[in-house]
């Protein structure tokens, strides 16, 4: 262990004592109860209450750049968030991630990383001429970009934190979004028409690099999950079934035909390698739902203010729908609450990022005599 790693370990241990991080018997029972509920929902079994998971806390310092680079500042608010979320009644599992935001893999490929004052990052493309795609290679993760520190920090977290706390992954982006960094979005669109073979080569290299990094992450965090078990994975997504979570936000700009040709084969490669998983897409992606339905994903995370729930449910029949930050839209808030609860109790629907006030409204509706008279799963 390096001197830097030893210092981090000591600081982590001090921080745990300072915040008095403890999962007492009541919290451990709540975690087990949450695990049963979420497993039922991911297995499309009827559930006794609407599953509502929390977005892990990310604020913890007034300096967002310090929060990004300092492991302790990165993890401390997440640990405080676990205790607060359990006390507030969210159906979350206990887990933290080492968060380098969205440019982790891009940094390994050599993309220059720019950081803004709010802590958000931006990767500059490294392929400026399409001929350079021929020289793109899978990075050496022992010395590439931010990856060595990321893997070292995962191992430290696993060593120091209680066994009940999962060490999740924060690779986050999928093949399309990675290539937006490496090649640039506008140029990638043009390449799909002018240089399709080079585009496939870039997609293939990035996908295989993602797979290797995901496996290295699993090893560092000492994962022992099976693809059928639900587990905590990333800090802003619902707990997952299948061993990978990735975003596909950039694909919203593509037609179904371009998606099927250039994106689907590589999304499929990731999902098959890890026994399924969750695809996040936060845009107006209704035109791609049929393509998502063909992929071996266990779940799809959607923004229901931009995607019609009934259409998504009809198309994504065997996939869990995660809706973040909002209920199923309806004419009134009361109707929206009722519809969401009815759908969630059937299984296969999980809410995440729901404000605490809305969570309390959901629980109040579920306790009301009117609700108790509904038949399970009845619309």
SEVOPA-973848 format. One record per residue: x, y, z of N, C-alpha, C in turn. Coordinates in steps of 0.1 Angstrom, whole numbers, plus 5000, padded with zeros to 4 digits. Each point is the difference from the previous one (the first is absolute). Layout:
<sites>
XYZXYZXYZ ...
</sites>
This chain:
<sites>
500849885000499250125000500950125000 499650104992500850124999499850095012 500950105002499850095011498750084999 499750044987498850074998498849925004 500049874996498849915004499949995015 501249985007499949995014499450135007 500450114994499450135006498550004997 499649964988498650004998499249915009 500649885002499449905009499850065014 501150075005499950065014498950115000 500050084990499050105000498649954999 499849894992498749944999499649945014 500949945007499649955013499750115010 500750114999499750115009498650064997 499850014987498750064996498849915004 500149875000499049915004499750035015 501050025008499850035014499450135002 500550104993499550145001498550014997 499549934990498650014997499249895007 500749925007499349895008499149924991 500649954989499349924990499749865006 498849975002499649875005498749964994 499949884996498749944996499549915012 499150055008499549935011499049894996 499549935010499249894997498750044992 499550115004498850054992500350034986 501150064997500450034987500349884992 500749905006500349884993498749924996 499150015009498749934997499350074989 500150145000499450084989500749964987 501349995000500749964988499649874994 499849905009499549874996498650014994 499250085007498650024995500050064986 500950104999500150074987500549904989 500949925004500649904990498949904995 499149965009498949914996499150074991 499650135003499150074992500550034986 501350045000500550034986500249884992 500449895006500149874993498749964994 498950025008498749964995499650094988 500350135001499750094989500849974988 501349975001500849964988499649874994 499349925009499549874995498650004995 499450124999498650024996499049935009 500349995013499149955009499250125007 498749985003499350105007500750045013 500050125004500650055012499050075009 500450005013499050065010500150155001 501150064994500150155000500850044988 499850124996500650064988501550015003 500949944992501450015002500550144996 500650075010500550134998501550005005 500950014991501450005004500550154999 501150025008500550145001501350024991 500150124995501350044994500950025011 501249945000501050025010500450145001 500350055012500550145002501350024993 500250124994501250034994500650135006 499250085007500650125006500649975013 501150065003500749985012501150105003 500350084990501050115002499650114991 500450125004499750124992500850014987 501049915000501050004988499749884992 499350014989499749884992501249944993 501150074998501249944994500649925011 500050045012500649925011499249885002 498650014998499249885002500349904989 500450044988500349914989501449935003 501050075004501349945001500349945013 499350045011500349955013499149885003 500649895002499249885003499150015012 500550065011499250015012498850104998 500350114993498950104998499049944990 500449914992499249934990499049905007 500549935010499349895006499250045012 500550105008499350045012498650034998 499650094991498550034999499249884995 500649904993499349884996499749925013 500949995009499849925012498950075009 500150135001499050075007498649994994 500049994986498849984993499449875002 500849895002499449875003499250005012 500650065011499350005013498750094999 500150124993498950084999498949944992 500349944989499049934991499349895007 500749925008499449895007499050065011 500450105006499250065010498750074994 500250054988498950074993499149904993 500349874999499149904994500249974986 501150044994500349964986500449855000 499749944988500249854999501449974994 501050075004501349994995500849895006 501149964994501049915005501150095005 501049945007501150085005501249984990 500450114994501150004991500650134997 501250014997500750124996500849974987 500450114993500949994988501150105001 501149974993501050104998499750074987 499650135002499450074989501050104993 500449964988500850094991499150064989 498749995002499050054991500149924987 499950064988499749934988501349984991 501150055004501250004991501149895004 499649915009501049905005500649924988 499249944992500649924989500650094989 499450124998500650094990501450045004 500250025013501350035005501049894997 499649885001500849884998500550004985 499150044991500350014986500950124996 500250095010500950114998499350134997 498750005001499350134998500450105010 500350124996500350115010498750035007 500050015013498850035008500050145005 498950074998499850145005499049995011 500350075011499050015011499550145002 498750015001499450135002499950025015 499750135004500050045014499049925008 498949954994499049925007500349865001 501249964996500549865001499649914989 499250054990499749934988501249994991 500149894993501149974992499750004985 501050014992499850004985501349944994 499849914991501149934994500250054986 501250044996500350044987500349884991 499550004988500249894991501549984997 500349874998501449974996500149954985 498949974994500049964986499550114992 500950074994499750124992499949974985 500649894996500049964986499549855000 499149964992499449875001501149894998 501150034993501149904999500649965013 499950095010500549975013499249905007 498849974996499249895006500749874998 500849984990500849874998501049985011 500450105007501049985010499450005014 498750015001499450005013500249865007 500450005012500349875007499450005014 499849885006499549995013501250055010 499750095009501050055008500649905010 501250035005500649925011499550065013 499149935006499350065012500950015012 501249954999500950025012500650135000 499950084989500650135000499350104991 498749974997499350094991499050095007 500350134998499150115005499749995015 498750015003499550005014499849855005 500149904991499649875003500849945012 501450015000500749945011499550055014 499850135001499550065013498649955003 499249994990498649955001500049865006 500849914994500149865004500649995014 501050075003500650005013499050055011 499250104996499150055010498849905002 499649934990499049905002500549895010 501249964998500649905009500150055014 500450135002500150065013498650005007 499050054992498650005006499649875004 500249904992499649865004500749955013 501350045001500749965012499550075012 499650134999499750085012498550005004 499150004991498650015003499449875005 498950015007499449885005499549914988 499949875003499749914989498650024995 499150065008498650034995500050114989 501150074999500050114990500649954987 499350004989500549964987500950114995 501149964993500850104993499549994985 499350104996499550004986500950054990 499649994987500850054989499550134995 500950084994499750134995500650024986 500049904992500450024986498950074993 498849965002498750074996499750014986 500950064991499650024986500149874993 499250004989500049884991500850034988 500149914990500950024988499750134993 498750044997499850124993500550125007 499750015013500450125007501550015002 500749885001501450005001500650064987 499449964988500550054987499750144998 499050055006499750154999501250075006 500749955011501150075005501249974991 500249884995501349964993500050064986 498950004993500050054986499350134999 499050035009499250124998498649964994 498950055005498749954996499750044986 500250124996499650044986500949924990 501249995002500949934991499649854999 499649945012499649865000498849984991 499150095001498849994991500450004985 500950094997500450004986500849874996 500849955009500749884997499149884998 498950005006499149894998499549984986 500050114993499750004985501249994991 501150075004501150004992501149895002 500149965013501049905004499449905009 499049924996499449905009500949905006 501049954992500949905005500850065012 500550124998500850065011499150025013 498850034998499150025011499849875008 499849894992499949875007501349975007 501150034995501349975006500150085014 499650134999500050085012499149945011 498849974995499049945010500549875006 500649924992500549875005501150025010 501050084997501150035009499550055014 499150104999499550075012499149905008 499349914993499249905008500849905007 501049954993500949905007500850075011 500450124999500650075011499150025012 498750034997499050015010499949875008 499949894992499949875007501249975009 501250034995501149975008500050095013 499750124998500050095012498949965010 498849964995499049955008500449885009 500749914993500549885007501150045010 500850094997501050055009499450065012 498950084998499250065011499449905009 499549894994499449905008501049935009 501249984994501049935008500550095011 500250134997500550095011498950015011 498850004997498950015010499649875005 500649894996499749875005498549964999 499550024988498649974997499849855001 498949965006499649865000498649984996 499450104992498649994996499949914988 498849944999499649934988499250104991 499849974987499250094992498650015005 499549905007498650005004499750075013 501150045007499850075013500050154998 499150075007500050144999501150055009 500650114996501150065007500150154998 500750075008500350144998501150014990 499950094990501150024990500550144999 499250094996500550144998499250095009 500550125001499550095011498750084995 499749994988498750084996499049914993 500249875001499049914993499549905010 498849954997499449905009500849875001 499949945011500749875002499649914988 500949914996499949934987500149855001 499449944990500249854998500749984987 501149925000500950004989501250085004 501249974995501250055006500650124993 499250084993500550124994498950104999 500350135002499250114998500750104991 499450054989500650104992499050094993 500450124997499150104994500149994985 498950034993500050004986499350134995 500450115007499350134997500250054986 501349984995500350054987499249944989 499549885002499349934989498650074996 499550085009498750074998500150084987 501250044995500150084988500049914988 500049875001500149914989498749954996 499849964987498849934995500149865005 498949935000500049865003500949924991 500150034988500849934990501550025004 500450125003501450025004500349945013 499150005009500249935013500249854998 499149944992500149864998501349964993 500650094991501249964993501250035009 500150115007501250045006500149985016 498850015006500050005015499649875005 498949944995499449885006501049895001 500949974991500949895001500950015012 500450125004501050025010499350025014 498850055000499250005012499749855004 499649924990499749865002501349935005 501150034994501349945005500250025015 499850125005500250035014499049935008 498750004996499049945008500149845001 500449944989500249865000501249965008 501050085000501249975007499749995015 499150095005499850025014498649955004 499449914992498749945005498950105001 499950104991499050105000500450125009 499150105001500350125007499050114997 500350125005499150114998500650104990 499250044990500350114991499350125005 500850115002499450135003500050084987 498850074998499950094989499050115005 500550135000499150105006499450094990 500149974987499450094990498749954995 499550064989498849974993500249884991 500049885006500549884992498949914996 498850054999498949914996500349934987 500750074991500249944986501049885001 500749985012500949895001499549895009 498850015005499549905010500049864993 499649994988500049874993501449945000 501050094998501449954999500449955014 499750085011500349965013499449875004 498849984995499349875003500749884995 500850024989500749884994501349975008 500450095009501349985007499849915012 501049935005499849925012500250085013 499550125000500050085013499049945009 500350015013498949975010499250115003 500550134998499250115003500450124991 499150104999500350124993499550125009 500950105001499650115008499650124991 498850055003499450104991499550125008 500050114992499450135005498550004995 499149985009498649994995499450134997 500750115002499550134995500350014985 500849914994500450004986499649874993 499649905007499749874995498649965005 499149964992498749955004500149875008 499549995012500249885008499349884993 498750034996499249884995500749954987 500550084992500749964988501249925004 500850055010501249935004499749875006 498949995008499749885007499549894990 499350054989499649904990501149944992 501050094998501249954991501049935009 500350055012501149945008499449905010 499349904994499149915008500849935011 501249954997500749915009501150085007 500050135000501150085005499450095011 500750015011499650095011500250154995 499050085003500150144997500450085013 501150084999500350085011499650154996 499350065008499650144997500750095010 500850104996500750085010499550145001 499750045012499750145003498550034998 499249914996498650034998499149884999 498750035002499049904999499549984986 499149904998499449994987499050124998 500250074989499250124999498549974998 499250095006498549994999499450145001 498750014999499450145000500250075013 500149935011500250065013501049935008 500650075010501049935008499449885007 498850015005499349895007499949884990 499650024988499849894990501449954997 501050084999501449954997500549915011 499850045013500349925011499349864999 498750014998499249875000500549914989 500250064988500449914988501449945003 500950085005501349955002500049895010 499350015011499949905010499449874994 498950024993499449884994501049924991 500750084992500949934991501249945007 500550075010501249955007499749875008 498749995005499749885008499949884992 500050014987500049884991501449945000 501050085003501449964998500550054987 501350024998500550044987500150154999 499750085010500150145000500750055013 501150074999500750065011500250154998 499750075011500250155000501350035006 500850104994501250045007500150154998 500750075009500150145000498850075004 499049945006498850065004500250085013 499550135000500250085012499349945012 500650035012499549945012498550035002 499650124996498650045002499149914992 500449974987499249914992500049865005 501249955005500049875006499049995012 499950105008499150005011498550004995 499850074989498650004995499749864994 501049934994499749864995499749915012 500850015011499749915011498650045007 499750125000498750045006498849944991 500250014987498949944991500049855002 501149935002500049865002499449965013 500050085010499449975013498550035001 499550084990498750055001499049884997 498850015006499049894999499649984985 500050124992499649994986501049914993 501350015003501149924994499949865004 499849985013499949865005498949924994 499050074994498949934994500349964985 501150054995500349964986500549865000 499849934989500649874998501550024995 500849915005501450014996500250004985 500750114995500250014985498950044992 498850045006498950044993500150154995 499850024987500250144995498750085002 
</sites>
